[in-house]
Amino acid sequence: MSSNFNRRNFLKTASLGAAAVAMRPFSSIADEKNPESAAMRRFRTLGLKYEQDNEFYSMFRFSPAEGLGLEEGVSRRDPTGVIKVGDLYYVWYTRPPSGQPVVGVEKSTDTLRAYPWDLADLWYATSPDGKNWTEKGLAVARGPKGSFDSRCVYTPDILVANGRYYLFYQASSDDPQARRWDFAGNVVIGMSWANSPDGPWTRFPESILERGPEGEFDHEHVHDPTLIVREGKYWLYYKGTPGGPTRRDKKWGVPIAWGVAFADKPEGPYVKSKLNPVICGGHECIVWPYRKGVCAFLVQGPEKYSLQFAEDGLNFMPKAHGLDVPRAAGVYRVGNFTDTNKMPGQGITWGLYHASSRIGPNSWNYLMRFDCDLSLERGERIRKHAQKQ
């Protein structure tokens, strides 16, 4: 996981090389005997595939998550990955107080929300079939006044490990100044654990991942935690922003990117990868194990609406483009976080995501279901078919 890889030199060299190819006249890319367009060169050298031959391509279908749908005065957003315990599916999500519309930063108070996720707690729901859901109530509440999580706990993800259940989530304290830039400089990753998916949950008294130092890509925020178990370690992927009102700086040049941190235990300590950031753009972190590697959906950035894959979990490459990717999705976790060293990642076929609709003057978030076929079973069929050709 450590590397002497000089990221800045690589990015500089790669960008210069790409620019040189783009600016080079056609005759210098291909000689007269073997003419080749830039499109065909990409297809050949990058191993691009048509949809029917691409195990990373899928159509998506969207349907209601009954019981968690649109409801005036209620916001439900940012679902975790879905797990199955016994005969029930479980999901957790961000839920602000009912009946409180967003009033904006200037009018926000201790009881009025600046953002859709402001003043939120974590709730949960169960389902016998993944389609019809019953909201069960509060799982993890905001922390006491003056604590790192006193303003809101939001955008969670679930981890199952060692007979316990762990909820990871963003957390913000109540600093009125920080509200101006989405709690800039005031967001950390917190965690709570339970012996049952129904709780009760025990809150860790301190954050488990902090923002990076000034000049790093995650100096302003650490957001959207999501977990994978591989190589005997816990891999925590997260979103970071570098700082400032535009969320850009001269070093990184990106407003949003993803990093990853590793730990030997769910409780940490988590050590950030030297290769961070590992994905440019992406917004909500949506990852899952596939074979021995890691897949990711991107819904924002220069490679928007792509599915990416990294055999080593670090060096991601786009594998499919133009997908109708669900926003802020939580995928169904086949195997409930079995280490990919013990069982190859089985891929995904469904999950939940959040949508937004307006009722009267206010907009409210609600959960929906998506279905696809990015399963290992389908991937194996595609590979076997390709071998026969």
N, C-alpha and C positions, 0 to 999 in steps of 0.2 A: 504493500500500500504506500510505502514511501518511495520517493522518486527524486532524482537529481535533474529531472526534466526542466529545462529553462523555458517556462511558458511564454515569457515576454518575447524572447528571441524567436521562438517558434511561430507565434502569432504574427510577428513582424515579417519573418521570412515567408510564411504562408500567404499573407496578404499581398506582399510584393510579387510573389510568384503568380498568384491568381490574377493580379492586375496586369502583369506582363503578358500572360496568355490572352487575357481579354483584349488587350490593346494590339497584340500582334496581328499583322495582316493574315488573311486566310491561307495564302500560299506558304507562309512559314509554319503553319500548324500541320499541313499535310502536303506532301509532294505531289507532283503531277501524275505519277504512276499509281499512287494510292490516295486519292482525294478522300477527305473525311471531314465532315462538318463538326462544329463544336458539340452539337447535340448528340451525334453518334459517338464522339469521343467520350463524352460523359457516360453514355449508356454502356460502352465497352469497358472503360477503365474503372468505373465506380460499381460495376456489377448491378446496375439497375434492372428491375424486373417489371413485366406487365402484371396487372392485378391478379390474373388467374394463376400466375406462377409465384406469387409473393406471399409467403406465410405471414408477413407483417401487415397485410392489407385486409380490411374488412369493411362491409357496410354496417351502418348502425340503425337500430330501430329504437324509437322512444315511446314510452307509454306512462300512464299515471302510476305513482306509488300511492295506492289507495290508503287513506288515513293520514298521509303526510302532505297532501296537496294544497292548492291555493286556498287560503282562508284569510278573510279580512281581519287585520289587526294582529296577525301572527306571522313571524318570519322564522323559517327553518332553512339553514344553509350549511354549506361546507361539510357534507357527510364524510364519515370515516370510511375506511375499507369495511366491507361487510364480512362478518365471520359467522360460522355455524357452530352452535353449542347444543348438543342433543338434537332435538327436533325443531329448534328455533334458529332463525337468522337474527343477528343483532346489528344495529347501526347506531352511532352516536353523531351528534351534530350541534352546530351553533344555534342557540335560541335566545334572542333578547326578550325583555319583558313584553307581554302582550299589550296591544293597544297603544304603543308608543311609536309614532312615526319619526323619521329622521328629520331633524330641524337644522342641521348644519353645524359647523364648528363654532361660529360666533354666538349662536343661541344655545349651545349645549350647556348642560348643567350636570349636577349629580344625578338627575333623574331624566334628563332629556338627551337623546342620542345625537352624536355628531355624525356617525356613519352607520350603515346597515348592520354592522357587527358590534357596534358600541354597546356597552353595559350588558354583554351577553354572558350566559352560563352555558353549560353543556347538558343536553338532554339526550334521551335514548328511546329507541323503539324496537319492537320485535315483530317477527312475521313467520308464519308456518311455511310460506311458499315464495317469499321474496317479492310478492306483488301486493298483498294485503297486509297493512301494517297497523300495529296498535302502539300509540305513544304511551310510554310507561312513566315519564316524568323526569325530574332532575337527577343527573348523575354527579356532576362536579360543579360546585358553585364558585363564584368569585371569592378571592381571599379577603381577609380582614383589612380594615382601613390601614393604610400605610405600608401594606405589603406589595411585593412585585406584581401581584395579580389582582389587585383590589378593584381596578376599573372594568376589566373584562377578561374572560377566558374564551378562546374561540379557535376555529379552524383545527379541529382535533384529528388525530388518527389513533388507531388501536394497535396494540401488540399483544400477542399471546406467547408467554414464555415461562418455563419452569413452574407450570401449574398456576400462574398468576395472569392477571389482565392489567395492562398498562395503557393509560391514556396520555398521549403527548399532545400539547396544544400551545398556541401562542398565548402570551399573557402580557397585560399592560397594567401599570399602576396609574393612579389618578393624578396626572400632571397636566393642568390646563394648557400650558405652553406646548406640550408635545402633541396635543390633539390637532394642531394646525397641519401637520404633515403626516396624518395617519399614525399618530403616536411615534413619530420619528425619534430615534434615540431612546425609546422607552418600551421596546418590545423584546421579550426573551422567550425561550421555550421552557414551559413548565411540564410537570408530570404528576399523575396520581395513579395509585394502584389498588387492586381489589382481588380478593380470592374467588369472587363470583362475578360474572358479567352484570349481574343485577346490583352489585355493590354490597355493602357500603364501600366508598372510595376513601383512601387515605391520601391526603395531599402532601407532596414533598415540600418541605418548608423553604427550599431554595430552587432557583432555576437550574436546569440541567444543560442548557446551551446559551451562551451569551453572544452579543454582537462582537464583530471583529474590531481591531484597532483602527484608528483613522488611516485612510488610504486603502483599506481593504474593501472588497466588493460587498461585504455584509456589515459595513460600519453603521448604516442607518437602521436596518431591520434584520431580524431573523424570523422567518415566517414559515407556515405551511409544513410542519414536520410530517414525515412519513417513513415507515420502517420496513427493512428487509433483513432477513437473516441469511447470511452466506459466509462461507469460509470460517465458521465457528465464531463469527462476530456479529454484532448488531450494527447495521448500516442505517444511519439517520440522514435522509435527504431533506434539504430545506431550501427555502428561497431567501435570497439576500438582496438588499439594495445598497449602493455605495454611499449615497448622501446627497443632501441639498434639495431644494425645491424641484429641480428637474430630474433628480435621482440619477445623475450622470456625473462623472468626473473625468479628468484627462487620462488617468491611468487605464480605466476599464472601458469607458465609452459605451457602457450598456446600462440601461435603467434597472433591469431585473435579470438575475441569473440564479442558478442553483449550485449549491455546494453539498458536500457529504461529510459526515463525521462518523468515527468508528468507536465502538466500546466493547469490552469483554463481557459486560453485564448490562441489563436493561437500564439500571440506575446510573450508568456511567462509571467513570468520567469519559466524555466523548472528545476525541481528538480529531480536529478538522484535517481533511486531506490537503497535501501540499499542491495538488493539481487544481484545487478550487479556483474559479468556478468550473464545474464539469459540464454545464449546459447553459447556453446563452438564451435568455428569454424564458418562456414557459409558464409564467404566473403560478397558478396552483401546482404543487408537486403531485404528479400522478404517476406512480411507478409500481411495477410488479415484477416478480421473478419469472423468467422464461428460459427454459433449458438450464444452462449454468450461468446465464447472464441476467441482465436487467433491461426491461422495456420502460419507455416513458412516453406519455402523451404531452405535446406542447400546444397550448392554445394562445400563445402570444410570442412575439419576437420575430427575428429574421427567418426562422424556420417554422413559422406558425402553421398549425394544423398538420403537423407531421407526427409520425411514430418513430422513435429512435431506439436504438439497441446498443448495449455495450457488453461485450463478452466478459470484460473484467469489472463491470459496474462503474467504470470511470471515464472511459474514452468513447463517448456516444457518437453514433453516426446515424443520419436519417435513413430509414428503410422504406417508408411509405409517406407520400405527400397528399395534400388535398383531402384529408379525412374529415368527416363530419364529427369531430371530436367533442364529447360531452364536457362541459365546463365544470370545474370544481368537483370532479368525479371521485367517488370511492368505489374501488373494484371489489368484487367478491373474491375472498382469499381462499382458494382451494388449498387444503392442508393446514390452514391456520398457522402460517409462518414456519413450516418445516424448512430446516437448513437445506439450501440447494446442493450442498455436498452429500446429503443423504437422499434427497429426492429432487430430480430436475423440476424447475418451475413449470407448472402445468398450464400457464397462460390464463386468459380470462374469457368469459362469455357473457357476463352481465355485471351490473352495479347500479349505484344511485348517483345522481348529480343534482345541482340546484339550478332552478330557473327563477325568473322574476316577472311579475305581471302587475299592472296598475289596477287598483280598484278605487274609483273616485280620484282624489288628489294625491293619493299615496301609493307607493310601490312596495310589494311584499314578496319575499323569497319563499319558495316552496320546493319540495323534493320530487324528482321524477326518476323513472327507471330507464336504463338503456340496456339493449341487448346487442351482441356482436358475436363473431367467432374468431377469436385470436387464441384458440386453444392449442395445446401441444399436439393433441390428436389430429387436428386439421393440419398443423405444420408438418407432421410426419407423413400424412397423405400426400401433401404437395411435394415433399422431398422424394418420396418413392416414385411419384409420377414423373418427376424430372429425371430420375435415374434411368427410367425405361425409354426415354426419348433419345 
